[in-house]
């Protein structure tokens, strides 16, 4: 975030950036296996969904090139950080929409739609 805030406004205004690193581009199954390795007592179960065959890699070239962003931490660090936050009680309900990009975005879009419908 600091990289974006320090960048010239003309460069970052209206831009969308994938935040991460091409070397840290994982599939969900890999993430699940990592959680299983790093979280004592966890039980990771894989299910297949033949209706959703998405498989893609996200490019982080733009954020590297334009603002010089590079992540400071890797996947293992992130998993351990989340586990510690859960242990400290910093996450009250992981199912809350504030922890879900999809739910949060859906709520914002619905609010915008209601606002547009109310505007003459």
N, C-alpha and C positions, 0 to 999 in steps of 0.2 A: 504494500500500500504506500509506503514511504517513497518508493521509486516513482510512482504515479504522481504523488503530491509534489515531488521535487521537479518533475518534468515540465517543460514549457507548456502552458495551457493550449497553445496552438497545435501542439503535437498530440495531446491526449484527449482534447475535447471531442466528444461524440464517439470515441473509439471504444471498442470492446476487445478485451484481452483475455486469453486463456492464461491462468496463472499456474505455473508449474515448470517442469523441465522435461524435455523429451526422454531423458534417461530414467525418469520416474513415471513413465506412462504404463500403468498396469491394467490387466484385466481384472474383473470382479473376482474371479476364481483365485487369482494370485493374492489379492487383498484378503480374501477369506482364509486362505491357507496361512498367511502371515499372522492374522489375528489368532488363529488356532495355535500357532507356534509361540506367540508372545503373551497370550493371556491365559494364565493358569486356570484350569477348570473349565475353559470354554469348550463348547461342543459345536463345531461348524458343520452344518448340513447343507449339501448342494442339491438343488432341484433344477431340472431342465425345464425351459419354457420354449417349446417349439414355435410359439407364436411370435416370439421376440428374438430374432437372430442378429440383433445389432452387434457389430464387431468393428470398431474403428479406433484409430489413434488420433489423439488431439495434438495439434502442433502448437508449440510454445515459442516458435521462432520470432513472432512479431514482438512479444514483450521483451525478449532477449535483445533483439535488434534495436527497437525503438527507445526503450528506457533502461536497458542494461540489467534487467531483473534476473537474478539467479536464486533459487531456493537455498536457504541456510540449513534445512533439515531434510532427512530422508523419511521413507515410509515407516521404518521401525520407530524412529523418534516420535512421529505423529501418533502412531498407535499407542505407544507408552504414555504420551502426553494426555490422550483422551482417557485412558484407563485411570491415570492419576486424578484427573478432573472428576471422574465419576466417583472415585474413592473419597475425594474431599467434599462430595456433595454439591459440586458446582453445576451439575446438570440435574435439574429437578425431574423432568420427564422427557426422556430422549425422543418420545413420540410427538412432542409439541412442535407445532409448525415452524417455530423459530429455528429449529434444527433441520428443516427440510426445505431445500431450494424450491422444489416443486410446489409444496403446499403454500409457502410464502409468496411465490410468484403468482400462483393461482388467486390468492386472496387479493393481491395488489391489482391484478387484471380485473377481477370482479368489481372492486371498488372503483376503478377507473371507468368501467362500463356503466355502473350506476350513476356516477357523476356526469357522464356524457348524456345519459338518458334524462337527467334532471335539468340539463342546460338547454334553454330554449333555442 
